[in-house]
Amino acid sequence: MELTISGVGVRLGGRWVVDGVDATPPAGALTGLLGPNGAGKTTLLRLVAGLLPPDAGAVLVPAAPGSSERTSSDRSSSDGAPGARRTPVHTLDRRLRARRVALLEQESSATVPLTVREVVALGRIPYRSLWGTDPDDGAVLRALRAASAAHLVDRTWSTLSGGERQRVHVARALAQEPELLLLDEPTNHLDVSAQLALLAFVRDLGVTTVAALHDLNLAAAFCAHVLVLADGRLVAAGPPADVLTPPLLREVYGVDADVLVHPRTGRPVIALTGRA
């Protein structure tokens, strides 16, 4: 999916939590959304998901094929299709939006009396008929296999560990078969091996993905593109090697760091040396 974040901003509690963000994450790739606590990452993800209407600007996505909907914000797309239209994501019909955009939010602590199969099946709600049937009865198991969680299918949700729950959440998002995947701290509760496996899997999906991440080295290792927020504003965007520099880390995070080159992958490795 071609995604354009055009001057988007929103006021919450009387202040601009996200303020004038312009960005174009590359289609079909993993983009890392970075920044310290309170930078506006979660709010920006909710704007991109269409769950919050912006107070300024717009988040634009291609209009659905066959859609007759037109708005004053429609624009020509950059995907090379003449006359293709772009639509503010928050104006899409909720059911259609849920088929095209999946948001994995940070896990709540609530427990529900459901099996893993039933939790993942929640991602299929946008596809159900009026009679509650899903036209693709294999979608739940495919999503669980993709998230390496098929062995959990008959487990009760309340018996899962934090890492197992995170895998099931990812499976639920994949069950939506989205064109745009949004992840808020997807590596929470996962051990090191599981973090590497999950981000490698997401990177190789070929789905336009934006993931809020706290671990800068994970972002440097797996993301094709990063967006760095501070105080609700976008301060840098581009490939990790170009963006994650010692001056930027000092400015945004208030830390001194050396940026090295990984001897095997050639990707940046950030060695923190202390507070600036």
C-alpha positions as CSV (number, residue, x, y, z in Angstrom):
1,M,0.0,0.0,0.0
2,E,1.2,3.5,-0.9
3,L,0.9,5.5,2.4
4,T,1.2,9.3,2.6
5,I,1.3,11.1,5.9
6,S,0.6,14.7,4.9
7,G,1.1,17.5,7.5
8,V,-0.9,15.4,10.0
9,G,-1.5,16.7,13.5
10,V,-3.9,16.2,16.4
11,R,-4.6,18.0,19.7
12,L,-5.3,16.1,22.8
13,G,-5.8,17.7,26.2
14,G,-5.3,21.1,24.8
15,R,-1.9,20.5,23.2
16,W,-0.5,19.2,19.9
17,V,0.5,15.6,20.6
18,V,1.3,15.1,16.9
19,D,2.2,18.3,15.0
20,G,2.6,18.6,11.3
21,V,4.1,15.2,10.4
22,D,5.0,14.7,6.8
23,A,6.2,11.2,5.8
24,T,6.0,8.6,3.1
25,P,7.0,5.1,4.4
26,P,8.2,2.9,1.5
27,A,5.6,0.5,0.2
28,G,6.0,-3.1,1.0
29,A,8.8,-2.5,3.6
30,L,9.2,-2.3,7.4
31,T,9.4,1.3,8.7
32,G,10.5,1.9,12.3
33,L,8.8,4.6,14.3
34,L,11.2,5.8,16.9
35,G,11.4,8.4,19.6
36,P,11.5,8.7,23.4
37,N,8.5,8.1,25.7
38,G,5.9,10.8,25.1
39,A,7.1,11.6,21.5
40,G,3.7,10.8,20.0
41,K,4.4,7.4,18.4
42,T,1.2,5.6,19.6
43,T,-0.9,8.6,18.7
44,L,0.6,8.7,15.2
45,L,-0.1,5.0,14.7
46,R,-3.7,5.6,15.7
47,L,-4.0,8.5,13.2
48,V,-2.5,6.3,10.5
49,A,-5.0,3.5,11.4
50,G,-7.9,6.0,11.0
51,L,-9.0,5.6,14.7
52,L,-8.3,9.3,15.4
53,P,-9.5,12.0,13.0
54,P,-6.7,14.5,12.5
55,D,-7.1,18.2,13.5
56,A,-4.7,19.1,10.7
57,G,-3.5,17.4,7.5
58,A,-4.4,13.9,6.4
59,V,-3.3,10.3,6.2
60,L,-3.9,9.3,2.6
61,V,-4.2,5.8,1.2
62,P,-5.3,4.6,-2.3
63,A,-9.0,4.5,-2.8
64,A,-10.4,1.0,-2.7
65,P,-10.7,-0.7,-6.2
66,G,-14.2,-0.1,-7.6
67,S,-15.0,2.6,-5.1
68,S,-17.1,5.5,-6.3
69,E,-16.3,7.5,-3.2
70,R,-14.7,10.9,-3.9
71,T,-13.6,13.5,-1.4
72,S,-12.0,17.0,-1.6
73,S,-8.8,15.4,-0.3
74,D,-8.5,12.8,-3.1
75,R,-5.1,13.1,-4.9
76,S,-3.3,11.4,-7.7
77,S,-1.3,8.5,-6.3
78,S,2.4,8.0,-6.8
79,D,2.0,4.3,-7.8
80,G,2.1,5.1,-11.5
81,A,-1.6,4.4,-12.1
82,P,-3.1,7.4,-14.0
83,G,-6.1,8.9,-12.3
84,A,-5.8,6.7,-9.2
85,R,-7.3,8.4,-6.2
86,R,-6.1,8.8,-2.6
87,T,-8.5,9.0,0.3
88,P,-8.1,10.1,4.0
89,V,-7.9,6.8,5.9
90,H,-10.3,8.0,8.7
91,T,-13.1,8.6,6.1
92,L,-13.1,5.0,5.0
93,D,-16.0,2.8,5.9
94,R,-15.1,1.0,9.2
95,R,-15.5,-2.5,7.7
96,L,-13.5,-1.7,4.6
97,R,-10.8,0.0,6.7
98,A,-10.5,-3.1,8.9
99,R,-9.9,-5.2,5.8
100,R,-7.1,-2.9,4.6
101,V,-5.5,-1.7,7.9
102,A,-4.5,-3.8,10.9
103,L,-3.3,-2.2,14.2
104,L,-1.6,-4.3,16.8
105,E,-1.8,-2.0,19.9
106,Q,0.1,-2.5,23.1
107,E,-1.3,-5.4,25.1
108,S,-3.7,-4.8,27.9
109,S,-3.7,-6.9,31.0
110,A,-7.3,-8.0,30.7
111,T,-8.1,-11.7,30.5
112,V,-10.9,-13.1,28.3
113,P,-12.5,-16.5,28.5
114,L,-11.6,-17.4,24.9
115,T,-9.4,-19.9,23.1
116,V,-6.5,-18.8,20.9
117,R,-8.5,-19.9,17.9
118,E,-11.4,-17.6,18.9
119,V,-9.0,-14.7,19.6
120,V,-7.4,-14.9,16.2
121,A,-10.9,-15.3,14.6
122,L,-11.7,-11.8,15.8
123,G,-9.4,-10.6,13.0
124,R,-11.9,-12.1,10.5
125,I,-14.9,-10.1,11.7
126,P,-14.6,-7.6,8.7
127,Y,-15.1,-10.6,6.3
128,R,-18.0,-12.3,8.0
129,S,-21.4,-12.5,6.3
130,L,-24.6,-11.3,7.9
131,W,-25.0,-14.9,9.2
132,G,-21.6,-14.7,11.0
133,T,-19.8,-17.1,8.6
134,D,-16.3,-16.6,7.3
135,P,-15.8,-17.3,3.6
136,D,-12.2,-18.4,4.3
137,D,-12.3,-21.1,7.0
138,G,-8.5,-21.6,6.7
139,A,-7.5,-18.0,7.4
140,V,-7.2,-18.4,11.2
141,L,-4.8,-21.4,11.0
142,R,-2.7,-19.8,8.2
143,A,-2.3,-16.7,10.4
144,L,-1.3,-18.8,13.4
145,R,1.2,-20.7,11.3
146,A,2.7,-17.5,9.9
147,A,3.2,-16.2,13.5
148,S,4.7,-19.5,14.6
149,A,1.8,-20.0,17.0
150,A,-0.2,-22.9,15.5
151,H,0.7,-25.1,18.4
152,L,-1.3,-22.8,20.7
153,V,-4.6,-23.0,18.7
154,D,-6.6,-24.8,21.4
155,R,-5.1,-23.2,24.4
156,T,-7.1,-20.9,26.6
157,W,-6.0,-17.2,26.3
158,S,-5.7,-16.7,30.1
159,T,-3.1,-19.5,30.3
160,L,-0.6,-18.0,27.8
161,S,2.6,-16.3,28.7
162,G,3.3,-12.7,27.7
163,G,5.4,-13.8,24.7
164,E,2.8,-16.3,23.6
165,R,0.1,-13.7,23.8
166,Q,2.1,-11.3,21.6
167,R,2.4,-14.0,18.9
168,V,-1.3,-14.6,19.0
169,H,-1.9,-10.8,18.7
170,V,0.3,-10.8,15.6
171,A,-1.7,-13.7,14.2
172,R,-5.0,-11.9,14.8
173,A,-3.6,-8.9,12.9
174,L,-2.4,-11.1,10.0
175,A,-5.9,-12.8,9.9
176,Q,-7.2,-9.4,8.7
177,E,-5.1,-9.8,5.6
178,P,-4.1,-6.2,5.7
179,E,-2.4,-4.0,3.1
180,L,-1.1,-1.9,5.9
181,L,0.2,-3.4,9.2
182,L,0.7,-1.1,12.2
183,L,2.5,-2.5,15.3
184,D,2.9,-0.7,18.6
185,E,5.9,-2.2,20.5
186,P,5.5,-5.6,19.0
187,T,8.6,-7.0,20.7
188,N,7.3,-6.4,24.2
189,H,7.4,-9.6,26.4
190,L,9.5,-11.5,23.8
191,D,12.9,-13.0,24.5
192,V,15.8,-12.1,22.3
193,S,15.4,-15.0,19.9
194,A,11.7,-14.3,19.5
195,Q,12.3,-10.6,18.9
196,L,14.7,-11.4,16.1
197,A,12.4,-14.0,14.6
198,L,9.3,-11.7,14.7
199,L,11.0,-8.7,13.1
200,A,12.6,-10.9,10.4
201,F,9.2,-12.3,9.7
202,V,7.5,-8.9,9.5
203,R,10.3,-7.5,7.4
204,D,9.9,-10.3,4.8
205,L,6.1,-10.1,4.6
206,G,6.1,-7.7,1.7
207,V,3.3,-5.7,3.5
208,T,3.7,-2.0,4.1
209,T,4.4,-2.0,7.9
210,V,5.0,0.8,10.4
211,A,6.3,-0.4,13.8
212,A,6.9,1.7,16.9
213,L,10.1,0.4,18.5
214,H,12.1,1.4,21.6
215,D,15.1,-0.8,20.8
216,L,17.3,1.3,18.4
217,N,19.5,-1.7,17.5
218,L,16.5,-3.8,16.4
219,A,15.3,-0.9,14.3
220,A,18.8,-0.5,12.7
221,A,19.0,-4.2,12.0
222,F,15.6,-4.8,10.4
223,C,14.0,-1.6,9.2
224,A,14.4,-0.3,5.6
225,H,13.3,3.2,6.8
226,V,12.9,5.0,10.1
227,L,10.9,7.9,11.3
228,V,12.1,9.7,14.4
229,L,9.7,11.7,16.5
230,A,10.4,14.2,19.3
231,D,7.7,16.2,21.1
232,G,5.2,15.2,18.4
233,R,7.3,16.4,15.5
234,L,9.2,14.5,12.9
235,V,12.8,15.3,13.3
236,A,14.4,12.8,10.8
237,A,13.4,10.2,8.3
238,G,15.3,7.9,6.0
239,P,17.5,4.7,6.0
240,P,18.7,3.8,9.5
241,A,22.4,4.3,8.5
242,D,21.6,7.9,7.4
243,V,19.4,8.8,10.3
244,L,20.7,7.1,13.5
245,T,23.8,9.2,13.9
246,P,25.5,10.3,17.2
247,P,24.3,13.9,16.8
248,L,20.7,12.8,16.4
249,L,20.8,10.4,19.3
250,R,22.2,13.2,21.5
251,E,19.5,15.6,20.3
252,V,16.5,13.3,20.6
253,Y,17.4,10.9,23.3
254,G,20.0,12.9,25.3
255,V,22.6,10.1,25.1
256,D,26.1,9.8,23.8
257,A,26.7,6.9,21.4
258,D,29.1,5.5,18.9
259,V,27.5,4.1,15.7
260,L,29.5,1.1,14.4
261,V,29.1,-1.3,11.5
262,H,28.0,-4.8,12.1
263,P,30.8,-7.1,10.9
264,R,28.4,-9.6,9.3
265,T,25.4,-7.6,8.1
266,G,26.9,-4.2,7.4
267,R,24.0,-2.6,9.3
268,P,24.4,0.1,12.0
269,V,25.1,-1.0,15.6
270,I,24.5,1.6,18.3
271,A,26.9,1.5,21.3
272,L,25.5,3.7,24.0
273,T,28.2,5.3,26.2
274,G,26.1,7.3,28.7
275,R,23.9,10.3,29.1
276,A,24.9,13.4,27.2
